[in-house]
Amino acid sequence: MPTFDDRKKGFETKFKHDQETAFKTTARRNKLLGLWAAKQMGLSGQAADDYAKSVVMADMEKPGDDDVMQKVLKDLTGKGVDVTAHRIRTEMDSLMAEARKQILG
C-alpha cells in the first residue's frame, strides 16, 4: 500500500510533468504564431524561422501572453499589415490547440 510520501512524490512528479508540457506547448504556439506572422509580412525560409524564434524569445520578457501579442502586433503594423490585437489573439487561441496536438500527439 502506498504511503503518504509515495503519493506526495507522485503528485510532485505529475505537477512537474504538467508544467513542462505547458511550457513546451506555449513555446510551440509562439513558434507557430511567429511563422504565421512571418507569412503575413512576406518572409520565408530562414528569415521566417528567425522571426519565429524572436517571437518565442519575446515570451521570456514578462509573464503572460501580452508581450508576445504586442511584439507581433507592432511588427505586423510596422510592415503595413492591417491587423488588430483581436485578430492576433484569435490566431493565438487557434494555434494553441494545434500546438497542444503536436506536443501531446
N, C-alpha and C positions, 0 to 999 in steps of 0.2 A: 504494500500500500504506500502511495507516495506521501512523503512528509511535507510539512508546510514549506520547508526550504526548497524542496524539489519543485513544488508548484510555483513558488516565488521566482525561481530561476527560469522556469518555463515561460512565465509571463514576461520576464525581463527579456528573454531571447526573442519572443514574439514581438514585443514592442520595438526592439532594435531592428528586427527584420522589416516591420511595417514602416518605420522611419526611413530606412534605406530605400525601400521601394517607393515611398512618396517622393523622396529626393530625386531618385532616378527618373520617375515619371514626370516630375516638373521640369527637370533638365531636358528630357526628350521633348516635351511640349514646347519649351522655349526654342530648341533647335528647329523643330518643325515650323514654329512661328517665324523664326529668322529666315528660313528658306522660303516661306510664303511671302514675307515682306520683300526679300531679295528679288523674287519673281515680279512683284508689283513695281519694283524700281528698275527692272530690266537687267538685273545682274544674273549671271550664270556661271557655271564652273567653279573655279577656285574662289572667285570674288563672292559668289553666293555662299559658299562654305565658310569663308572668313567672316562674312556678315553674320551668319547663323551662330558662329562661335562667339561673336561680340554680344549677341543677344543673350546667350547663355551666361556669359560673364556679367552682364548688366544685372542679372538677378542676384548677384552676390553683394550688391551695394547696400540694400536695406531689406528688411523682411517684407513679405507680401509681393503681389504682382504689379504694383503700381510702377516700380522702377522699370520693369520690362515694357509695360504698356506705354509709358511716357517716352522711352527711348525709340520704340518702333513708330509711335505717332510723330515724334519730332523728325525722325529720319525720313519717313514717308512724305510728310508735308514739305520737308526741306527739298525733296526731289520733285515736288509738284504733283504728287499723287493725292487725289481727292479722297480722303478717308476720315472717318470720325473715330473717337475713342470707343464709342459703342460698337462700331464695326470690328475694331481690333479685339475688344472683349469677347464678342461673339465668336470670332475666329479662335481666340484662346480657349474658349469653352469647348468648341468643336475639336480642336487639336488635343485637348487634354484627354478626351475619350479615345482618340486614336493612339496617343502615347501610352495610355493605360493598356490598350490591346497589345501594343508592341512589347511592352515591358513584361506583362503577365502571360502573354501568349507565346 
